[in-house]
Amino acid sequence: MQGQRIGYVRVSSFDQNPDRQLEQIEVGKVFTDK
């Protein structure tokens, strides 16, 4: 069984866009916190 890679992306305000951070992540599951 292989390990699972989980990503976490955070932006500090609702008008910021997390897409730039998501472009660099190579994981199976991503959680975003706004």
PDB file with SEQRES, HELIX, SHEET and CRYST1 records, atoms N, CA, C and O in Angstrom:
SEQRES   1 A   34  MET GLN GLY GLN ARG ILE GLY TYR VAL ARG VAL SER SER          
SEQRES   2 A   34  PHE ASP GLN ASN PRO ASP ARG GLN LEU GLU GLN ILE GLU          
SEQRES   3 A   34  VAL GLY LYS VAL PHE THR ASP LYS                              
HELIX    1 AA1 ASP A   19  GLU A   23  1                                   5    
SHEET    1 AA1 2 ILE A   6  ARG A  10  0                                        
SHEET    2 AA1 2 LYS A  29  ASP A  33  1                                        
CRYST1    1.000    1.000    1.000  90.00  90.00  90.00 P 1           1          
ATOM      1  N   MET A   1       0.844  -1.184   0.000  1.00  0.00           N  
ATOM      2  CA  MET A   1       0.000   0.000   0.000  1.00  0.00           C  
ATOM      3  C   MET A   1       0.887   1.244   0.000  1.00  0.00           C  
ATOM      4  O   MET A   1       1.807   1.355   0.810  1.00  0.00           O  
ATOM      5  N   GLN A   2       0.610   2.168  -0.901  1.00  0.00           N  
ATOM      6  CA  GLN A   2       1.366   3.409  -0.966  1.00  0.00           C  
ATOM      7  C   GLN A   2       0.754   4.452  -0.045  1.00  0.00           C  
ATOM      8  O   GLN A   2      -0.441   4.422   0.249  1.00  0.00           O  
ATOM      9  N   GLY A   3       1.603   5.382   0.409  1.00  0.00           N  
ATOM     10  CA  GLY A   3       1.114   6.478   1.232  1.00  0.00           C  
ATOM     11  C   GLY A   3       0.317   7.467   0.410  1.00  0.00           C  
ATOM     12  O   GLY A   3       0.446   7.523  -0.812  1.00  0.00           O  
ATOM     13  N   GLN A   4      -0.493   8.232   1.077  1.00  0.00           N  
ATOM     14  CA  GLN A   4      -1.314   9.234   0.403  1.00  0.00           C  
ATOM     15  C   GLN A   4      -0.733  10.615   0.685  1.00  0.00           C  
ATOM     16  O   GLN A   4      -0.398  10.934   1.826  1.00  0.00           O  
ATOM     17  N   ARG A   5      -0.615  11.430  -0.357  1.00  0.00           N  
ATOM     18  CA  ARG A   5      -0.132  12.799  -0.200  1.00  0.00           C  
ATOM     19  C   ARG A   5      -1.327  13.740  -0.163  1.00  0.00           C  
ATOM     20  O   ARG A   5      -2.171  13.730  -1.058  1.00  0.00           O  
ATOM     21  N   ILE A   6      -1.385  14.549   0.882  1.00  0.00           N  
ATOM     22  CA  ILE A   6      -2.490  15.484   1.074  1.00  0.00           C  
ATOM     23  C   ILE A   6      -1.924  16.895   1.080  1.00  0.00           C  
ATOM     24  O   ILE A   6      -0.921  17.162   1.741  1.00  0.00           O  
ATOM     25  N   GLY A   7      -2.565  17.800   0.345  1.00  0.00           N  
ATOM     26  CA  GLY A   7      -2.121  19.192   0.286  1.00  0.00           C  
ATOM     27  C   GLY A   7      -3.063  20.104   1.042  1.00  0.00           C  
ATOM     28  O   GLY A   7      -4.249  19.814   1.201  1.00  0.00           O  
ATOM     29  N   TYR A   8      -2.508  21.215   1.507  1.00  0.00           N  
ATOM     30  CA  TYR A   8      -3.295  22.222   2.222  1.00  0.00           C  
ATOM     31  C   TYR A   8      -2.954  23.585   1.635  1.00  0.00           C  
ATOM     32  O   TYR A   8      -1.789  23.982   1.619  1.00  0.00           O  
ATOM     33  N   VAL A   9      -3.957  24.299   1.158  1.00  0.00           N  
ATOM     34  CA  VAL A   9      -3.769  25.617   0.561  1.00  0.00           C  
ATOM     35  C   VAL A   9      -4.545  26.615   1.402  1.00  0.00           C  
ATOM     36  O   VAL A   9      -5.704  26.380   1.742  1.00  0.00           O  
ATOM     37  N   ARG A  10      -3.900  27.739   1.741  1.00  0.00           N  
ATOM     38  CA  ARG A  10      -4.566  28.751   2.563  1.00  0.00           C  
ATOM     39  C   ARG A  10      -4.387  30.128   1.940  1.00  0.00           C  
ATOM     40  O   ARG A  10      -3.294  30.496   1.511  1.00  0.00           O  
ATOM     41  N   VAL A  11      -5.476  30.877   1.900  1.00  0.00           N  
ATOM     42  CA  VAL A  11      -5.428  32.287   1.531  1.00  0.00           C  
ATOM     43  C   VAL A  11      -6.040  33.073   2.686  1.00  0.00           C  
ATOM     44  O   VAL A  11      -6.911  32.566   3.394  1.00  0.00           O  
ATOM     45  N   SER A  12      -5.588  34.302   2.875  1.00  0.00           N  
ATOM     46  CA  SER A  12      -5.999  35.055   4.061  1.00  0.00           C  
ATOM     47  C   SER A  12      -7.290  35.857   3.891  1.00  0.00           C  
ATOM     48  O   SER A  12      -7.856  36.325   4.880  1.00  0.00           O  
ATOM     49  N   SER A  13      -7.762  36.023   2.659  1.00  0.00           N  
ATOM     50  CA  SER A  13      -9.020  36.740   2.462  1.00  0.00           C  
ATOM     51  C   SER A  13      -9.800  36.127   1.303  1.00  0.00           C  
ATOM     52  O   SER A  13      -9.237  35.434   0.455  1.00  0.00           O  
ATOM     53  N   PHE A  14     -11.097  36.392   1.280  1.00  0.00           N  
ATOM     54  CA  PHE A  14     -11.962  35.778   0.274  1.00  0.00           C  
ATOM     55  C   PHE A  14     -11.659  36.245  -1.147  1.00  0.00           C  
ATOM     56  O   PHE A  14     -11.934  35.518  -2.101  1.00  0.00           O  
ATOM     57  N   ASP A  15     -11.097  37.446  -1.305  1.00  0.00           N  
ATOM     58  CA  ASP A  15     -10.829  37.938  -2.653  1.00  0.00           C  
ATOM     59  C   ASP A  15      -9.518  37.410  -3.230  1.00  0.00           C  
ATOM     60  O   ASP A  15      -9.222  37.657  -4.399  1.00  0.00           O  
ATOM     61  N   GLN A  16      -8.728  36.689  -2.436  1.00  0.00           N  
ATOM     62  CA  GLN A  16      -7.504  36.084  -2.957  1.00  0.00           C  
ATOM     63  C   GLN A  16      -7.839  34.766  -3.637  1.00  0.00           C  
ATOM     64  O   GLN A  16      -8.810  34.098  -3.280  1.00  0.00           O  
ATOM     65  N   ASN A  17      -7.024  34.400  -4.621  1.00  0.00           N  
ATOM     66  CA  ASN A  17      -7.275  33.202  -5.413  1.00  0.00           C  
ATOM     67  C   ASN A  17      -6.186  32.160  -5.137  1.00  0.00           C  
ATOM     68  O   ASN A  17      -5.005  32.458  -5.318  1.00  0.00           O  
ATOM     69  N   PRO A  18      -6.548  30.950  -4.705  1.00  0.00           N  
ATOM     70  CA  PRO A  18      -5.556  29.923  -4.387  1.00  0.00           C  
ATOM     71  C   PRO A  18      -5.024  29.172  -5.606  1.00  0.00           C  
ATOM     72  O   PRO A  18      -4.220  28.253  -5.451  1.00  0.00           O  
ATOM     73  N   ASP A  19      -5.452  29.543  -6.815  1.00  0.00           N  
ATOM     74  CA  ASP A  19      -5.072  28.786  -8.014  1.00  0.00           C  
ATOM     75  C   ASP A  19      -3.565  28.705  -8.228  1.00  0.00           C  
ATOM     76  O   ASP A  19      -3.065  27.670  -8.669  1.00  0.00           O  
ATOM     77  N   ARG A  20      -2.828  29.778  -7.926  1.00  0.00           N  
ATOM     78  CA  ARG A  20      -1.370  29.743  -8.111  1.00  0.00           C  
ATOM     79  C   ARG A  20      -0.731  28.683  -7.225  1.00  0.00           C  
ATOM     80  O   ARG A  20       0.201  28.001  -7.650  1.00  0.00           O  
ATOM     81  N   GLN A  21      -1.217  28.540  -6.010  1.00  0.00           N  
ATOM     82  CA  GLN A  21      -0.686  27.519  -5.115  1.00  0.00           C  
ATOM     83  C   GLN A  21      -1.074  26.123  -5.604  1.00  0.00           C  
ATOM     84  O   GLN A  21      -0.276  25.190  -5.525  1.00  0.00           O  
ATOM     85  N   LEU A  22      -2.293  25.985  -6.105  1.00  0.00           N  
ATOM     86  CA  LEU A  22      -2.762  24.677  -6.564  1.00  0.00           C  
ATOM     87  C   LEU A  22      -1.998  24.186  -7.788  1.00  0.00           C  
ATOM     88  O   LEU A  22      -1.847  22.980  -7.980  1.00  0.00           O  
ATOM     89  N   GLU A  23      -1.514  25.108  -8.618  1.00  0.00           N  
ATOM     90  CA  GLU A  23      -0.748  24.718  -9.810  1.00  0.00           C  
ATOM     91  C   GLU A  23       0.535  23.980  -9.440  1.00  0.00           C  
ATOM     92  O   GLU A  23       0.999  23.144 -10.215  1.00  0.00           O  
ATOM     93  N   GLN A  24       1.111  24.261  -8.297  1.00  0.00           N  
ATOM     94  CA  GLN A  24       2.389  23.690  -7.891  1.00  0.00           C  
ATOM     95  C   GLN A  24       2.251  22.404  -7.078  1.00  0.00           C  
ATOM     96  O   GLN A  24       3.252  21.742  -6.802  1.00  0.00           O  
ATOM     97  N   ILE A  25       1.048  22.048  -6.699  1.00  0.00           N  
ATOM     98  CA  ILE A  25       0.835  20.889  -5.827  1.00  0.00           C  
ATOM     99  C   ILE A  25       0.561  19.637  -6.655  1.00  0.00           C  
ATOM    100  O   ILE A  25      -0.254  19.657  -7.578  1.00  0.00           O  
ATOM    101  N   GLU A  26       1.240  18.564  -6.322  1.00  0.00           N  
ATOM    102  CA  GLU A  26       1.004  17.268  -6.968  1.00  0.00           C  
ATOM    103  C   GLU A  26       0.608  16.265  -5.889  1.00  0.00           C  
ATOM    104  O   GLU A  26       1.424  15.471  -5.419  1.00  0.00           O  
ATOM    105  N   VAL A  27      -0.658  16.323  -5.513  1.00  0.00           N  
ATOM    106  CA  VAL A  27      -1.167  15.456  -4.456  1.00  0.00           C  
ATOM    107  C   VAL A  27      -2.493  14.845  -4.879  1.00  0.00           C  
ATOM    108  O   VAL A  27      -3.085  15.258  -5.876  1.00  0.00           O  
ATOM    109  N   GLY A  28      -2.956  13.862  -4.121  1.00  0.00           N  
ATOM    110  CA  GLY A  28      -4.213  13.204  -4.424  1.00  0.00           C  
ATOM    111  C   GLY A  28      -5.427  13.953  -3.901  1.00  0.00           C  
ATOM    112  O   GLY A  28      -6.504  13.866  -4.491  1.00  0.00           O  
ATOM    113  N   LYS A  29      -5.272  14.698  -2.790  1.00  0.00           N  
ATOM    114  CA  LYS A  29      -6.392  15.403  -2.181  1.00  0.00           C  
ATOM    115  C   LYS A  29      -5.899  16.749  -1.668  1.00  0.00           C  
ATOM    116  O   LYS A  29      -4.833  16.837  -1.060  1.00  0.00           O  
ATOM    117  N   VAL A  30      -6.682  17.799  -1.917  1.00  0.00           N  
ATOM    118  CA  VAL A  30      -6.299  19.144  -1.498  1.00  0.00           C  
ATOM    119  C   VAL A  30      -7.413  19.747  -0.656  1.00  0.00           C  
ATOM    120  O   VAL A  30      -8.587  19.664  -1.017  1.00  0.00           O  
ATOM    121  N   PHE A  31      -7.044  20.352   0.466  1.00  0.00           N  
ATOM    122  CA  PHE A  31      -7.969  21.098   1.304  1.00  0.00           C  
ATOM    123  C   PHE A  31      -7.633  22.573   1.168  1.00  0.00           C  
ATOM    124  O   PHE A  31      -6.464  22.954   1.219  1.00  0.00           O  
ATOM    125  N   THR A  32      -8.664  23.411   0.993  1.00  0.00           N  
ATOM    126  CA  THR A  32      -8.459  24.849   0.854  1.00  0.00           C  
ATOM    127  C   THR A  32      -9.152  25.567   1.997  1.00  0.00           C  
ATOM    128  O   THR A  32     -10.312  25.291   2.299  1.00  0.00           O  
ATOM    129  N   ASP A  33      -8.442  26.487   2.630  1.00  0.00           N  
ATOM    130  CA  ASP A  33      -8.970  27.259   3.753  1.00  0.00           C  
ATOM    131  C   ASP A  33      -8.986  28.724   3.360  1.00  0.00           C  
ATOM    132  O   ASP A  33      -7.957  29.289   2.988  1.00  0.00           O  
ATOM    133  N   LYS A  34     -10.174  29.344   3.445  1.00  0.00           N  
ATOM    134  CA  LYS A  34     -10.294  30.774   3.130  1.00  0.00           C  
ATOM    135  C   LYS A  34     -10.751  31.507   4.354  1.00  0.00           C  
ATOM    136  O   LYS A  34     -10.920  32.726   4.318  1.00  0.00           O  
TER     137      LYS A  34                                                      
END                                                                             
